[in-house]
């Protein structure tokens, strides 16, 4: 019920955002490319769809869905506390309490037994699909989060430049934003392939994350030794991509992508 509540809340925000964008209630992107204006409502709609899917999968006893919600709820609560949003009276505090309640409920024994096919009281569908290891699950969460963030940043960058009196064809910032959007779409396809045990998706993502790591570390060292720059942020992002590269090269990820070849269930 809590997951469906989050899905309904995200869907309502999607409707409001779409209507506000369509009728140009906000002048932030006045005169910009109209198709890109709807990237933000589309991402919110994707969040609503993800919440609905997780609600269905938890109801079906999928342990990977339960673990996903636990990880995301813990991260949301940590971010809310660190930013102070959880301390704001009203929506912030209520949302934090709901996420805390969801986290506690999914960690209790009844929820764990419901998603455990070896428990006496489990869902009849608990053993109907392959369960990804924690390492693969966290990798997919990081990859999808990065994909959504890159898509939003790329679209926002193009819209910001399109709203100004500049020639996009000769503007390097616009080209960079377009490249970020293109990479986000490529990674979305790779994430889907990796979710369905495709080895080519794992190898391609591994090569890209290794390239990102090398570029981020080099940029961090350049900023540290040369002109002042955000070397700490670059180094942190480099460590994240390095950990992601290590995870994709690990035994759990290799075994996950062998399931399709061995005839194991590919539905998640």
N, C-alpha and C positions, 0 to 999 in steps of 0.2 A: 504493500500500500504506500509506503514512503517513496519507493522508487517510482511508482506511478504518479505520486504527487509531484516529484521533481520533474518528471516528463511533462505533466500538464503545465507546470509553471514555466518550463522552457518553451513549450509550444505557445503559450499565451504571449510570452516576450517576443517570440518569432512573429506572431501576427501583428503585434503593436509595431515592431521594428519595420516590418515589411510595409505596413500602411504608411508609417511616417516617412519611409524612404520613397515610396511611390508618389505620395502627394507633396514631397519636398517640404515636409514640416521643418526639417533641419536644413540649414544653409551651409553646412560644413563642406559638402561636395557639390555646391551649385555649379552647374555647367559641366560636370565631369561625365565620364563615360557611364551611361545608365546601367549596362549589364554588371559592371563591377560594383555598383552601389549595393547590390543585393548579396554580396559575399558574406557580410556580417550576419544578416538574417539567415542565410543558408547554413552558416556554421552553428548558429544557435539551434536551428532546426535539426542539425546533425546531433547536437547534444541531446535534444529531446528524443530523437530516434534511438540514440544509444541507451538512454535511461529506460525507454520502453523495452528495448531488446534485453537489457540486463534484468528487468523485472520478469520478463517471460522466461529467461534462462534460469534465474534463481528459482522461480516457481517449478521449473522442470527438474531441478536438482543438479544443475551444472555447477560443479565446485569451482571451475575457473571463473564463472560469473560472480560467485560469492567472494572469491579472493580479489577479483578486480574491484568490486565495490568497497571492500575493506581497505585496499591500498589507496584508492582515490579518496575515500572519506577521510582517511588519516592525513593525506597530503592537504586536502582542503581545510581541515581543522587546523593543521599546523600553520598553513598560510594565513588563515583568518586570525589566529592568535598573534602571529608575528607582525602582521600589518595593522592590528588593532580593530579589524572589521568585526570580530566576534564580540568586542566590548561595546559596540554601538547599540544603543537601545533601539528596539524595533526590528526591522528586517534582518540586520546583521546578527543580532543575538538569537533570533528565532531560527534562522537558517543554520547557525552553528549548533544549536541544540538539536535540531533535526538530524544533522549529519552525525553528531555524537550518538544519538539514539540509534541510528541506522548501524553505526559501527559496532556498538555494544550488542545489538540484537543478532548481527551476523557472526559475532564471535562466541555467542552462547552455544551450549551443547545441542539444543534442538536444531538450530540452523546447520551446525556441522554434521549432525547425523542425517539430516534431510538430504545433504549433498554427498554423503558417503555411502557407496553401494554396499559396503560391508556392515553397515550399521543395521540394527533390527528394524528401525523405523526410517526408511529412506524413500526418496521419490522413486516411483516405478521407472522413470526415465533417467535415473542418475547414471547408469552405466551405458547409456546409448551413444556416447561420443567420446573421442579422445580428450584427455585432460592435459593441457599444456603444463610443463614444469614452471615453477615460480620464476626461474630465470628468463624463460621465453615470454611469460606473461608480462613481466616488468619491461622487457625489451619492447614488446608491442605497445605497451602503454606510453613509453617514452617516444617511440617512433610516431604514433598517432598524435600525441601532444605536439611534437615538433612539426609535424605536417600541417596540423590546423593552425598553429602559430605562424608558420611561414606563409601559408595561404592568406591569412589575415593581414600580415605585415606587407606582403607583396601587393595585395589589392589596395591597401591604404596608401602605400607609396605611390602607386600609379594614379590613384584618385587625387592625392595631394598635388602631384605635378600637373595633372590634367586640369585642375582648378585654377592653375596659374597661367599666365600668358607666356608659355614657353613652347619651344618646338620639341615635341616628344622624340622625334626621330633622331635628334642630335643631342638629347639630354642623357647623360650617363646615369643619373639617378633613376630615370624611368627605365632604362635598360636593365639596371640592377634589380629593380622591383619586378620587372617582367621575368628575369631569370629566376628570381626567388619563387615566383608563382609557378613557373614551369617545373622547377625542381620539386615543389610541393606536390604537384600532380603526379610526377614520376614516382615519388615516394609513396603516394597513396596507392598506386598500382602495385608497387613492391610490397607494401604492408599487407595488402589483400593476398598476394601470392604467398608470402611468408605465413600468413594465418592458415592457409590451406596446404602447408607442408611442401611448398615448391622450393627445391634447392637452388634454382637459378635466382629466385628472389632473395634468398639469404646471401648468396655470393655477391650479387650486385649491391645489395645494401651494405654488406661488409666492405666492399671496395670503396663505396662512397663515404662511409663513416671514417674509414682509415684516411681518405683524402682530406676530409674535413678536419680530422685531428691534426694532421701534418700542417695544414694551412693555419689553423687556430694557434697552435703552439709557435709556429714561425712568426705569426703576427704579434703574439704576446711578447716574444723575445725581442722583436724589432722595436716595439713600443717601450719596452723596459730599458733597452740600451740606447735608444735614440730619442726621438721627440716624445713628449708626454702623450700618453694615450691610455685607453681603457685596458691596460694589459692584464689586470686582475680578472676582469670579466671574461676576456678572451681565454685566459688560462683556465678559468673555471669551466667554460664551455668546452675547451679542449679536453679536460679531464672527463667530462660527461660523455663526449663522443669516444674517448679512449675506452671508458668502461663499457660503452655500448658495443664497440668493436670487439672487445674481449668476450662479451657475452655472446655475440653472434658467431664467434669462432669456437665457442666452448662445446663440450660434449652434449649438453642438453639441447642446444640448437641443432646440432648435427643429427642427433637422434630424432628430434621433432620432424625434420625434413626427410628422414628415411621412412616415415610411416606410410607415405603414399606408395613407395616402392614395395613395401612389405605387405600391402593390402590392409593396413589398419584403417579404422574409420577416419575420414578426413573432415567430417563435420564438427565444428566447434560451436 
